[in-house]
Amino acid sequence: MNICRRLQIGVIAAKVIEKSEGVAVNEDEISYLAVHFEAALTRVNINVNRSKQTAFIVCGAGIGTAILLKSRVEEHLKELLTVLKVMPGYRLKEYDLSNVDVIISTIATDKLPPLTEAEIKKVVVVRNLLDEDEVKLIQQKLFSTTRIFAQNMDRFFRRECFITGKPFKTKEKILYFMKAELEQLGLMDKAASDSVKERERASPTEIGNLLAIPHPLTNSAAISSISVLVLKNPILWAEHQVQVVFLLSIATNEFYLLEPIFLKLFKYLVKENGVRRLLNNPDYDAFIKDFKQSF
């Protein structure tokens, strides 16, 4: 279960407790609740109705090692990935590799059958038992490429949801305006709109560098969208100044993309100084071009 969804389940549980028992639930207790719900959902094998990406697992040793690796992949990447085939390295070229998203291999690429450049880019070399760094490598292979986000960027970002120069003074007015715009366009329903405020109360979504990335706790919208607001002047959000706001409204059937989208935006806007470029040139076309070049 990804970090964002885990936190959201904890927040929802906390709200139920506060309402029924009349006691406040702090952030540490929310995290504790989230861990227990994650374990429970894992035990009952809750199935999320969405399209997963696909993998081949390639091993040089016996079938026992391959089965063990498959088990580890499914344990750590169950929500993101479906393992289609497990095979020894010499059989890899017997299959069509064009429709598989990642090839998880215990064999170095130079020891595999000859692969094209595109096929080599799909390979992640791991040890027999995945460690945390290797899990992250696979996640990056799946989501830091242009396959989902960049190729569909025009679907997530819309010119009518890119707003600049507003003189708002408080985060409440900002969120009210942005939510109302999405509701009017049919890109967010009332329940999701209300839960943006709940999410903000649970933990402010400012992340430094003049940036905030709010999002709803629940969202039944059929269409994903990301609204962008560039303020005329920075305002105090909670503890930090904010001048750029990205409101994420990810549809239920694409909710598994929330975390990779968030991380990609964070990398571009904060680590790669995209916020500064956006403030210097708050133009929709310039932003889309610059953001695409960061992939």
C-alpha positions as CSV (number, residue, x, y, z in Angstrom):
1,M,0.0,0.0,0.0
2,N,1.5,3.4,-0.9
3,I,2.3,6.0,1.6
4,C,-0.4,8.5,0.5
5,R,-3.2,5.9,0.7
6,R,-1.9,4.5,4.0
7,L,-2.0,8.0,5.5
8,Q,-5.5,8.7,4.2
9,I,-6.9,5.5,5.7
10,G,-5.4,6.5,9.0
11,V,-6.9,10.0,8.8
12,I,-10.3,8.6,8.0
13,A,-10.2,6.2,10.9
14,A,-9.1,9.0,13.2
15,K,-12.1,11.1,12.1
16,V,-14.4,8.2,12.9
17,I,-12.9,7.8,16.4
18,E,-13.0,11.6,17.1
19,K,-16.7,11.7,16.1
20,S,-17.8,8.6,18.0
21,E,-15.6,8.8,21.1
22,G,-15.1,12.6,21.4
23,V,-11.3,12.3,21.7
24,A,-8.6,14.0,19.7
25,V,-6.2,11.7,17.7
26,N,-2.7,13.1,17.0
27,E,-0.5,12.4,14.0
28,D,1.5,9.6,15.8
29,E,-1.8,7.8,16.5
30,I,-2.9,8.3,12.9
31,S,0.2,6.6,11.7
32,Y,-0.3,3.8,14.2
33,L,-3.9,3.3,12.9
34,A,-2.7,3.3,9.3
35,V,-0.2,0.5,9.9
36,H,-2.9,-1.7,11.4
37,F,-5.3,-1.0,8.6
38,E,-2.6,-1.8,6.1
39,A,-1.9,-5.1,7.8
40,A,-5.6,-6.0,7.8
41,L,-6.1,-5.2,4.2
42,T,-3.1,-7.2,3.3
43,R,-4.5,-10.2,5.2
44,V,-7.8,-10.1,3.4
45,N,-6.2,-9.5,0.1
46,I,-8.2,-6.4,-0.9
47,N,-8.2,-6.2,-4.7
48,V,-7.9,-2.7,-6.2
49,N,-9.7,-2.5,-9.5
50,R,-7.1,-0.9,-11.7
51,S,-4.6,-1.7,-14.4
52,K,-1.2,-2.9,-13.1
53,Q,2.1,-2.8,-14.9
54,T,3.7,-6.1,-15.9
55,A,7.0,-7.9,-15.2
56,F,9.1,-10.8,-16.3
57,I,11.4,-12.4,-13.7
58,V,14.6,-13.8,-15.1
59,C,17.0,-16.0,-13.0
60,G,20.2,-17.9,-13.7
61,A,19.8,-20.4,-10.9
62,G,17.2,-23.0,-10.3
63,I,13.4,-22.7,-10.3
64,G,13.4,-22.5,-6.5
65,T,15.3,-19.2,-6.6
66,A,13.0,-17.8,-9.3
67,I,9.9,-18.7,-7.2
68,L,11.4,-17.1,-4.1
69,L,12.2,-13.9,-6.1
70,K,8.7,-13.9,-7.5
71,S,7.3,-14.2,-4.0
72,R,9.4,-11.2,-2.8
73,V,8.3,-9.1,-5.8
74,E,4.7,-9.8,-5.1
75,E,5.1,-9.1,-1.4
76,H,6.7,-5.6,-1.9
77,L,5.1,-4.5,-5.2
78,K,1.7,-6.2,-5.2
79,E,-0.3,-3.1,-5.8
80,L,1.9,-1.9,-8.7
81,L,2.9,-5.0,-10.6
82,T,1.7,-8.3,-12.1
83,V,4.3,-11.0,-12.8
84,L,3.6,-12.5,-16.1
85,K,6.5,-15.0,-16.6
86,V,9.3,-16.5,-14.6
87,M,12.1,-18.0,-16.7
88,P,15.8,-18.8,-17.0
89,G,17.8,-16.1,-18.8
90,Y,18.5,-18.1,-21.9
91,R,14.7,-18.2,-22.7
92,L,14.1,-14.5,-22.4
93,K,14.2,-13.8,-26.2
94,E,11.6,-16.5,-26.8
95,Y,9.0,-14.0,-25.6
96,D,7.7,-10.7,-27.0
97,L,9.3,-8.0,-24.7
98,S,7.5,-5.1,-26.3
99,N,4.4,-5.3,-24.0
100,V,6.2,-5.9,-20.7
101,D,7.0,-2.9,-18.5
102,V,10.0,-4.2,-16.5
103,I,12.3,-7.2,-16.6
104,I,13.6,-8.1,-13.1
105,S,16.8,-10.1,-13.5
106,T,19.3,-11.7,-11.2
107,I,21.6,-11.9,-14.3
108,A,23.6,-8.9,-15.4
109,T,22.5,-7.5,-18.8
110,D,25.7,-8.5,-20.5
111,K,25.1,-12.1,-19.6
112,L,21.6,-12.1,-21.0
113,P,20.8,-12.9,-24.7
114,P,21.4,-9.8,-26.9
115,L,18.7,-7.2,-26.2
116,T,17.8,-4.0,-28.0
117,E,18.4,-0.6,-26.4
118,A,14.7,-0.3,-25.5
119,E,14.7,-3.8,-24.0
120,I,17.8,-3.1,-21.9
121,K,16.2,0.0,-20.4
122,K,13.5,-2.3,-19.0
123,V,15.9,-4.5,-17.1
124,V,16.5,-4.1,-13.3
125,V,19.3,-6.3,-12.0
126,V,18.7,-7.5,-8.4
127,R,19.9,-10.1,-6.0
128,N,17.9,-13.2,-5.2
129,L,16.2,-11.5,-2.3
130,L,15.0,-7.9,-2.9
131,D,16.2,-5.3,-0.5
132,E,14.7,-1.8,0.0
133,D,17.0,-0.1,-2.5
134,E,16.1,-2.7,-5.2
135,V,12.4,-2.2,-4.6
136,K,12.9,1.5,-5.1
137,L,14.8,0.8,-8.3
138,I,11.9,-1.2,-9.7
139,Q,9.4,1.5,-8.7
140,Q,11.6,4.1,-10.5
141,K,11.7,1.9,-13.6
142,L,7.9,1.8,-13.5
143,F,7.1,5.4,-12.8
144,S,10.0,7.7,-13.4
145,T,9.8,7.1,-17.1
146,T,7.4,8.8,-19.6
147,R,5.1,5.8,-19.9
148,I,2.3,6.9,-17.8
149,F,2.7,10.5,-16.6
150,A,4.6,12.2,-19.4
151,Q,2.7,10.5,-22.2
152,N,-0.6,11.5,-20.5
153,M,0.5,14.9,-19.3
154,D,-2.1,16.8,-21.4
155,R,-4.7,14.6,-19.8
156,F,-3.7,15.5,-16.2
157,F,-2.9,19.2,-16.8
158,R,-5.5,21.5,-18.5
159,R,-5.1,25.1,-19.7
160,E,-8.3,26.1,-17.9
161,C,-6.9,24.7,-14.7
162,F,-3.7,26.7,-14.9
163,I,-4.4,30.0,-13.1
164,T,-2.0,32.9,-12.3
165,G,-1.9,36.3,-10.7
166,K,-4.6,35.8,-8.1
167,P,-4.2,38.0,-5.0
168,F,-5.4,35.6,-2.3
169,K,-4.3,36.2,1.2
170,T,-5.2,32.8,2.9
171,K,-4.9,29.1,2.2
172,E,-8.6,28.8,2.9
173,K,-9.6,31.1,0.1
174,I,-7.1,29.5,-2.2
175,L,-8.5,26.0,-1.6
176,Y,-12.1,27.2,-1.9
177,F,-11.3,28.8,-5.2
178,M,-9.4,25.9,-6.6
179,K,-12.0,23.3,-5.5
180,A,-14.8,25.4,-6.9
181,E,-13.1,25.6,-10.3
182,L,-12.7,21.8,-10.4
183,E,-16.2,21.2,-9.3
184,Q,-17.6,23.6,-12.0
185,L,-15.6,21.8,-14.6
186,G,-16.9,18.4,-13.4
187,L,-13.4,17.3,-12.4
188,M,-14.1,16.9,-8.6
189,D,-17.3,16.0,-6.7
190,K,-18.5,17.6,-3.5
191,A,-17.3,14.7,-1.3
192,A,-13.8,15.0,-2.7
193,S,-13.9,18.8,-2.4
194,D,-14.8,18.5,1.3
195,S,-12.1,16.0,2.0
196,V,-9.4,18.4,0.7
197,K,-10.1,20.5,3.7
198,E,-10.1,17.4,6.0
199,R,-6.7,16.4,4.6
200,E,-5.3,19.9,5.2
201,R,-6.5,19.9,8.8
202,A,-4.9,16.5,9.4
203,S,-1.5,17.7,8.2
204,P,-0.7,20.9,6.1
205,T,0.4,20.1,2.6
206,E,3.1,22.8,2.3
207,I,6.4,21.2,1.5
208,G,8.8,24.2,1.4
209,N,10.3,26.1,-1.5
210,L,7.1,28.2,-1.8
211,L,5.1,25.1,-2.7
212,A,2.0,23.3,-1.5
213,I,0.5,20.2,-3.0
214,P,-3.0,19.6,-1.5
215,H,-5.2,16.6,-2.5
216,P,-8.5,15.0,-1.3
217,L,-8.7,12.0,1.0
218,T,-11.3,10.4,-1.2
219,N,-12.2,10.9,-4.8
220,S,-14.9,9.3,-6.9
221,A,-14.2,11.5,-10.0
222,A,-14.0,9.6,-13.3
223,I,-11.3,12.0,-14.7
224,S,-7.9,12.8,-13.1
225,S,-6.7,16.4,-13.1
226,I,-4.0,18.6,-11.6
227,S,-4.9,22.2,-11.0
228,V,-2.1,24.8,-10.8
229,L,-2.4,28.2,-9.1
230,V,0.5,30.7,-9.2
231,L,-0.2,33.5,-6.7
232,K,0.6,37.2,-7.3
233,N,2.5,37.2,-3.9
234,P,3.4,34.5,-1.4
235,I,1.2,33.8,1.6
236,L,1.8,32.1,4.9
237,W,0.3,28.6,4.5
238,A,0.9,27.1,8.0
239,E,4.5,27.5,8.8
240,H,6.0,28.3,5.4
241,Q,5.4,30.8,2.7
242,V,3.6,29.4,-0.4
243,Q,3.2,31.0,-3.8
244,V,2.6,27.9,-6.0
245,V,-0.2,25.4,-5.4
246,F,-0.8,22.1,-7.2
247,L,-4.2,20.6,-6.3
248,L,-4.1,16.9,-7.2
249,S,-7.4,15.3,-8.1
250,I,-6.6,11.7,-9.1
251,A,-9.5,9.5,-10.2
252,T,-10.3,6.4,-8.1
253,N,-9.2,4.0,-10.9
254,E,-5.9,5.8,-11.2
255,F,-5.3,6.4,-7.5
256,Y,-2.2,4.2,-7.5
257,L,-0.5,7.0,-9.5
258,L,-0.9,9.5,-6.7
259,E,2.4,8.7,-5.0
260,P,4.6,8.6,-8.2
261,I,2.9,11.8,-9.5
262,F,3.5,13.5,-6.1
263,L,7.2,12.4,-6.1
264,K,7.8,13.5,-9.6
265,L,6.3,16.9,-9.0
266,F,8.4,17.2,-5.8
267,K,11.5,16.3,-7.7
268,Y,10.8,18.8,-10.5
269,L,9.5,21.7,-8.5
270,V,11.8,21.5,-5.5
271,K,15.0,19.6,-6.3
272,E,15.2,20.8,-9.9
273,N,14.0,24.3,-9.0
274,G,10.9,24.2,-11.2
275,V,9.1,26.5,-8.8
276,R,11.5,29.3,-9.5
277,R,11.1,28.9,-13.3
278,L,7.4,28.8,-13.0
279,L,7.4,32.0,-10.9
280,N,9.7,33.7,-13.4
281,N,7.5,32.6,-16.3
282,P,3.9,31.6,-15.2
283,D,2.8,30.4,-18.6
284,Y,1.0,27.2,-19.2
285,D,2.8,26.2,-22.4
286,A,6.2,27.1,-21.0
287,F,5.5,25.0,-17.9
288,I,4.3,22.0,-19.8
289,K,7.3,22.1,-22.1
290,D,9.7,22.5,-19.2
291,F,8.1,19.8,-17.1
292,K,8.2,17.3,-20.0
293,Q,11.9,17.9,-20.5
294,S,12.5,16.9,-16.9
295,F,11.5,13.3,-17.6
